[in-house]
Amino acid sequence: MSLSNNTTYETCTVETSDGVKLHTRVFKPKQQQQQQQQQQDNNLVIVLVHPYSILGGFQGLLKGMAIGLAAKGYKALTFDMRGVGKSTGRASLTGFAEVKDVIGVCKWVCDNLNTNRILLVGSSAGAPIAGSAVDQVEQVVGYVSIGYPFGITASILFGRHHKAILQSPKPKLFVMGTRDGFTSVKQLKNKLSSAAGRVETNLIEGASHFQMEGPAFDAQMVNLIIEFADSL
């Protein structure tokens, strides 16, 4: 299906290791841009992981970013995690079952989209879930977090995910609004002070957690993701 002069998308179903079927959308640049990207010897695919299912997170929240990435020449995937939309299965409270969803989608990408390089991008609770998958998929070469919930209250649910991404040697970028609400700038810096490998942060002045999930920031997020992707 054509979305604009520059992008198309198609839907498919991805099956996880435990038999859950995930409703997935693949956003692609039009042929000319894709050829330019291939000429640059860059077959990187960007997999986007949506916010917390139990609070209404779904892949549609990432559509603007996926279209923006495809318009700039990248293939991008969104998917509904288990128990959301047309995906089967049941959402979990702490997001550990959903890590299998991310791994399953990444494996599907490698098998079907002719790539061995994936950038994982997680939004809100999608960030800890994606972070726990980073070192479980060899082809993941980098990670971007948008509003990782490192704060004390959020850590009751997602605290056991922190270790995986903080100890990963793979390059990582943490994007957060200075008025996040779940995580303070100080808490973010404290957490990242012990992180392994290359770690970058980008603070969006005055932005709140849920503003960052909204369409007003899509273009800015696309530019930050691409700038990071081009450095990998």
ZIFEN-V623554 format. One line per field, one symbol per residue. phi: phi as a letter, one per 30 degrees, with the letter a starting at -180 (. if undefined). A space follows every 10 residues. Layout:
BEGIN
phi: ???
END
This chain:
BEGIN
phi: .dcadcbbbb cacccddcid ccdbbccbdd eddddddddd hbcdcccccd deedcjdade dcdedddddd dcjcdbbbad deichdddib dcdciddded dddddddded dcchbbbbcc bcchdddddd ddcedcbedd cabbcciddd dddddedced deeeddcddd ebbccaddce jcbdeddddd dddcddidbb bbccdidced ddddddcedd dedddddded dd
END
